[in-house]
Amino acid sequence: MKFNDYKEYLSPALAKATDLIIEKGQGVYVTDVNGEEYLDFVQGIAVNAFGHNHPRITEAAKAQVDKLITASFNLVNYPATLELAKRLAEKTPGELNSIFFSNGGSEANDGAIKLARNYTKRPGIIAMRGSFHGRSLGATSITGSNSKYRKNQEPLVPSVYFTPYPNCFRCPYNTTCENCQLECLRELQWTFDYLIAPENVAAVIMEPVMGEGGYVVPPQKYMEGLSELLNKHGILLIFDEIQSGYGRTGKMFASEHFGIVPDIMTMGKAIAGGFPMSAIASTKEIMDSWLPGMHGTTFGGHPVCAAAGLAVLDLFEEEHTLDNVKEQGDYLKSRLLKLQKQYPIIGDVRGLGLMVAAEFVDPRDNAPSAEMLNAVKDYCLNEHMLTLSCGVYGNGFRFATPLNITREELDKGLEIFERALAAAMQKSR
């Protein structure tokens, strides 16, 4: 079986990183139709929190399939989904105890901006340059990580404005973390001064750790300043935790690193261990502003996904997963920092927990180098390791391993990565 034999039947809109046809997976490995095994450091783009086909998750899903597949959560309730909502409310920060289930990240983010507008009765939404929130019309309207996502789609959802995300490595104001005067936050104030009055803004939506835009971690003082500014004007804060949440950064949600509780939070990807599920979490007061029928979904809260989601939460507790994320994440970052000193094509190493990226540059001027990134990525693929890029310029190498990855598995991937670095450097000379 070859991908090209079926290419004419698939829309080219879904870009393919490889031509592999994967037939099965187990843990950190996948196997294609030819029996070739690959080390998977992408994991469905941070979806498989416990790797491929974890027996606890597959058993839970199979048991639910044997009982009921779906009857629509609009019509009836499911034990698994009700229990998942309760257990999620125990994990979410602050008073974000009211849950609305959806199917994917775009859908959850669309719902979050609808909820914010409905509660505040204000039209404006402010998003971040460099952000990625999905590809539905609403999510595209608040996505700023690459203009290609918005190409030929104007007009998009109105009353959406953009402000800079604090990226210290590529600061547009040519400052450093040490002498930063929060110019990026000042730009948000200028947006209020020049473009939209703050009393007309419903919410600011941001990723507490940027995902698709390059695995960027904002400074603590920016997050505190942002929270203070929004509170001053009664503007809601929406955290998109779809990629950064669910243990990826070493805490259940990335916002916990900053000690800031948003008004609305979206989550997805890892929530159901590989099954399509997402959720919006907010306070009861905010969520109760949605009257029956104001929002809905056919497949959201699916009982098979919920059963898998309960197994995921069980595994977090039983396997002390957050401890492993911290331990292996610290090790991964330390290894990458050593490689950065050895290979000048790595301009920056950043991230939290197992949400870590290396940014590739031209060592002559520190300019973004997608060419170097692609050389490394291609080498890894030839060595049977699946990787994925990120960043506005496509020059970020992101590590999205399972959260239960072992030191041995990490080392195997890092050995391939280092050989790829050496080959790319040699080729560039």
C-alpha positions in Angstrom: 0.0 0.0 0.0 1.4 3.4 -1.0 0.1 6.8 -0.1 0.3 8.1 -3.7 -2.2 5.5 -4.8 -4.8 7.3 -2.6 -3.6 10.9 -2.8 -6.2 11.9 -5.5 -9.0 11.1 -3.1 -7.8 13.3 -0.3 -7.9 17.1 -0.1 -4.5 18.7 -0.2 -5.7 21.1 2.5 -4.6 18.6 5.2 -0.8 18.9 4.7 1.1 15.7 5.3 4.4 15.8 7.2 5.3 12.3 5.8 3.9 9.7 3.3 3.9 7.0 5.9 0.9 4.8 6.3 0.8 3.7 9.9 -1.0 0.5 10.8 -0.4 0.1 14.5 1.3 1.7 17.5 2.5 0.8 21.0 3.9 3.1 23.5 6.4 5.4 21.9 6.6 3.4 18.7 4.4 3.2 15.5 4.7 0.6 12.8 3.8 1.2 9.1 2.1 -1.2 6.6 5.5 -2.5 5.6 6.4 -3.5 9.1 8.9 -0.6 9.6 9.0 0.7 13.2 9.4 4.4 14.0 10.2 6.2 17.2 7.3 8.7 17.6 8.2 12.0 19.2 5.0 13.6 17.9 2.3 11.4 19.5 -0.5 12.9 17.5 0.8 16.4 18.3 0.8 15.9 22.0 -2.4 13.9 22.0 -1.3 10.5 23.3 -0.4 11.4 26.9 0.5 7.8 27.6 1.7 6.8 24.2 0.0 4.6 21.7 -2.6 2.0 22.7 -2.0 2.1 26.5 -3.9 -1.0 27.7 -5.8 0.9 30.4 -7.2 3.4 27.9 -8.0 0.9 25.2 -9.7 -1.5 27.7 -11.8 1.4 29.0 -12.9 2.4 25.5 -13.7 -1.2 24.5 -15.8 -1.8 27.6 -17.8 1.4 26.8 -18.3 0.4 23.1 -19.7 -2.9 24.3 -22.3 -1.1 26.4 -23.2 2.0 24.3 -21.5 4.1 21.6 -23.7 7.2 21.6 -27.2 8.4 22.1 -26.4 12.2 22.0 -25.5 14.0 25.1 -28.1 16.6 24.1 -30.8 14.0 24.7 -29.5 11.8 27.6 -26.7 11.6 30.1 -23.9 9.0 30.3 -22.4 7.8 33.5 -18.8 8.1 32.1 -19.3 11.7 30.9 -20.9 12.8 34.2 -18.1 11.3 36.2 -15.5 12.9 33.9 -17.0 16.3 34.4 -16.9 15.9 38.1 -13.3 14.7 38.1 -12.2 17.4 35.7 -13.7 20.0 38.1 -11.4 18.6 40.8 -8.4 19.2 38.6 -9.1 22.6 37.1 -7.7 25.7 38.8 -9.8 28.0 41.0 -13.5 27.9 40.5 -13.5 26.6 36.9 -15.9 23.9 37.9 -18.5 24.1 35.1 -17.6 22.0 32.0 -18.9 22.0 28.4 -17.6 19.1 26.3 -16.7 19.5 22.6 -14.8 17.4 20.1 -11.6 19.3 19.2 -9.6 22.4 20.0 -11.0 24.7 17.4 -14.5 23.9 18.5 -13.7 24.6 22.2 -12.0 27.9 21.4 -15.0 29.0 19.2 -17.2 28.2 22.2 -15.0 30.1 24.6 -15.2 33.3 22.7 -19.0 32.9 22.3 -19.2 32.4 26.0 -17.1 35.4 26.8 -19.2 37.7 24.5 -22.4 36.3 25.9 -21.4 36.9 29.5 -19.9 40.3 29.1 -22.3 41.6 26.4 -19.2 43.0 24.8 -18.0 42.3 21.2 -14.2 42.7 21.3 -11.8 39.8 21.4 -8.0 40.4 21.7 -5.7 37.6 20.6 -1.9 37.2 20.5 0.4 37.5 17.5 2.1 34.1 17.1 -0.9 32.3 18.6 -2.6 29.2 17.2 -6.2 28.4 18.2 -7.5 26.3 15.3 -8.7 26.4 11.8 -12.5 26.8 12.0 -13.8 30.2 11.0 -13.9 31.5 14.6 -10.6 29.9 15.7 -8.9 31.2 12.5 -10.1 34.7 13.4 -8.1 34.6 16.6 -5.1 32.7 15.2 -1.9 34.8 14.5 0.9 32.2 14.1 1.0 32.4 10.3 -0.8 34.4 7.7 -1.4 31.2 5.6 -4.1 30.1 8.0 -6.1 33.3 7.2 -5.3 33.5 3.5 -8.4 34.1 1.3 -10.7 33.9 4.3 -11.4 37.6 4.9 -13.7 38.9 6.2 -13.3 36.8 9.4 -15.1 37.2 12.7 -15.2 40.9 13.4 -14.0 42.9 16.4 -10.8 40.7 16.8 -7.6 42.6 17.5 -4.0 41.3 18.0 -1.3 42.2 20.5 2.3 40.9 20.7 3.0 37.6 22.6 6.0 38.1 24.9 8.8 36.2 23.1 12.1 37.1 24.8 14.3 35.4 22.3 12.8 37.4 19.4 11.8 40.5 21.2 10.7 43.1 18.6 11.8 45.9 21.0 15.4 44.6 21.1 15.4 44.3 24.9 16.4 41.4 27.1 14.5 39.7 30.0 16.8 41.6 32.4 16.0 45.1 31.1 12.5 44.4 29.9 10.0 47.2 30.5 7.0 45.2 29.3 6.7 47.1 26.1 4.5 44.3 24.7 2.0 44.9 27.5 2.2 48.6 26.7 1.1 47.7 23.2 -2.1 46.2 24.6 -2.8 49.4 26.4 -2.2 51.3 23.1 -4.8 49.0 21.6 -7.3 50.2 24.2 -6.2 53.8 23.6 -6.3 53.8 19.8 -8.5 50.9 18.5 -11.1 49.6 20.9 -12.1 51.0 24.3 -11.5 48.4 27.0 -15.2 48.5 28.1 -16.0 47.0 24.6 -13.6 44.1 25.0 -15.0 40.8 26.2 -11.8 38.8 26.6 -8.1 38.4 25.9 -7.3 34.8 24.7 -3.8 33.4 24.9 -1.9 30.2 25.3 -0.1 30.3 28.7 2.7 28.5 26.9 2.6 29.1 23.2 2.3 25.9 21.2 2.2 26.0 17.4 3.9 29.4 17.5 7.1 28.0 18.9 6.8 26.6 22.5 7.3 30.1 24.0 7.1 30.6 27.7 6.1 34.2 28.7 7.8 36.0 31.6 6.1 35.9 35.0 5.9 39.7 35.3 4.1 39.9 31.9 1.5 37.4 33.1 1.0 39.3 36.3 0.8 42.6 34.5 -1.7 41.3 32.0 -3.9 39.9 34.7 -3.9 43.1 36.6 -4.7 45.2 33.5 -7.6 42.9 32.5 -9.1 42.9 36.1 -8.9 46.7 36.0 -11.3 46.8 33.0 -13.5 43.8 33.7 -12.1 41.9 30.7 -12.1 38.1 30.9 -9.0 36.1 30.5 -9.2 32.9 28.4 -6.4 30.5 28.5 -6.1 28.0 25.6 -4.6 25.0 27.4 -5.3 22.6 24.5 -1.6 21.8 24.0 0.0 23.1 27.2 -2.5 21.6 29.6 -3.0 18.1 30.9 0.4 17.6 32.4 2.5 18.6 29.4 4.5 21.3 31.3 4.9 19.4 34.6 1.8 20.8 36.2 -1.8 19.7 35.3 -2.3 23.1 33.6 0.4 25.5 32.5 -1.4 28.4 34.1 -0.4 26.9 37.5 3.2 27.9 36.8 2.2 31.6 36.9 -0.3 31.4 39.8 -3.0 32.9 37.6 -6.5 31.5 37.2 -8.3 32.4 34.0 -12.0 33.1 33.7 -12.4 30.6 30.9 -10.1 27.7 30.0 -10.1 25.4 27.0 -8.5 21.9 27.0 -8.2 19.1 24.5 -5.6 16.9 22.8 -4.5 14.7 25.7 -7.8 14.8 27.5 -9.0 11.4 26.2 -5.8 9.6 25.5 -6.1 9.8 21.7 -9.9 10.0 21.3 -11.4 13.2 19.9 -12.5 15.3 22.9 -12.1 18.8 24.2 -13.7 20.9 26.9 -14.5 24.5 28.0 -14.2 25.1 31.7 -15.4 28.2 33.5 -17.1 29.4 36.7 -20.7 28.5 37.3 -21.6 32.2 37.1 -20.1 32.7 33.6 -21.3 29.3 32.3 -24.8 29.9 33.6 -25.1 32.9 31.2 -25.4 30.4 28.4 -29.1 29.6 28.3 -30.3 26.2 26.9 -29.7 26.1 23.2 -27.3 29.0 23.0 -24.5 26.5 22.3 -24.5 22.8 21.4 -22.8 19.8 19.9 -23.8 16.4 18.4 -20.8 14.3 19.5 -19.5 16.3 22.4 -19.3 14.4 25.7 -19.1 11.1 23.8 -19.2 8.2 26.2 -16.4 6.3 24.6 -14.2 9.4 24.8 -15.3 10.0 28.4 -14.4 6.4 29.4 -11.0 6.9 27.9 -10.7 10.2 29.7 -11.4 8.6 33.0 -8.6 6.1 32.4 -6.3 8.9 31.6 -7.0 10.6 34.9 -6.5 7.3 36.7 -3.1 6.9 35.1 -2.0 10.4 36.1 -2.7 9.5 39.7 -1.4 5.9 39.8 1.8 6.4 37.8 2.7 9.8 39.4 2.9 11.2 35.8 3.6 14.8 36.7 6.7 13.7 38.6 7.9 11.9 35.5 7.2 14.9 33.3 9.3 17.1 35.6 12.2 14.6 35.8 12.4 13.7 32.1 11.6 17.3 31.1 14.5 18.7 33.1 16.8 16.0 31.7 15.6 16.7 28.1 16.2 20.5 28.5 19.6 20.0 30.0 20.7 17.7 27.2 19.4 20.3 24.6 21.2 23.1 26.3 24.5 21.2 26.1 23.8 20.5 22.4 23.2 24.2 21.9 26.7 25.0 23.1 28.1 22.5 20.7 25.9 23.3 17.6 25.5 27.0 16.8 22.5 26.2 14.5 20.5 25.9 17.7 19.7 29.5 18.7 17.4 28.9 21.6 16.2 26.1 23.9 13.0 26.8 25.8 9.9 25.2 27.4 8.5 23.7 30.5 8.3 20.0 31.4 8.0 17.9 28.3 6.8 20.9 26.2 10.3 21.8 25.0 11.6 23.2 21.7 14.9 24.0 20.0 14.9 27.0 17.6 17.1 26.7 14.6 19.0 29.7 13.2 21.6 30.7 10.7 24.6 31.0 13.0 26.0 34.0 11.0 23.1 36.3 12.0 20.8 34.4 14.2 18.1 34.6 11.6 15.4 31.9 11.6 16.5 28.9 9.6 13.7 26.6 8.4 16.4 25.1 6.1 18.4 23.8 9.0 15.3 22.6 10.8 14.2 20.6 7.8 17.6 19.1 7.3 17.5 17.8 10.9 13.9 16.7 10.6 14.6 14.8 7.3 17.6 13.1 8.8 15.5 12.0 11.8 12.8 10.5 9.5 15.4 8.6 7.6 16.6 7.2 11.0 13.0 6.1 11.7 12.1 8.9 14.1 9.0 11.1 13.7 9.3 14.8 14.6 7.4 18.0 13.9 8.3 21.6 13.5 6.7 24.7 15.0 7.1 28.5 15.0 6.0 31.3 12.7 9.1 30.6 10.5 8.9 26.8 10.7 12.3 26.7 12.4 11.3 25.3 15.8 11.9 21.6 16.6 9.3 20.6 19.2 9.4 17.6 21.4 6.0 16.1 22.1 6.8 12.8 23.6 4.4 10.7 25.8 4.3 12.0 29.3 5.3 8.6 30.6 8.4 8.4 28.4 11.4 6.6 29.9 15.0 7.9 30.1 16.1 5.1 27.7 13.5 6.2 25.2 14.5 9.8 25.5 18.1 9.0 25.0 17.4 7.0 21.9 15.7 10.0 20.4 18.3 12.4 21.5 21.1 10.3 20.0 19.3 10.4 16.6 18.7 14.2 17.1 22.4 14.8 17.8 23.5 12.8 14.7 21.1 14.9 12.7 22.6 18.1 14.1 26.1 16.9 13.1 25.0 16.0 9.6 23.2 19.3 9.1 26.3 21.3 10.3 28.5 19.3 8.0 26.2 19.8 5.0 26.1 23.6 5.6 29.9 24.0 5.5 
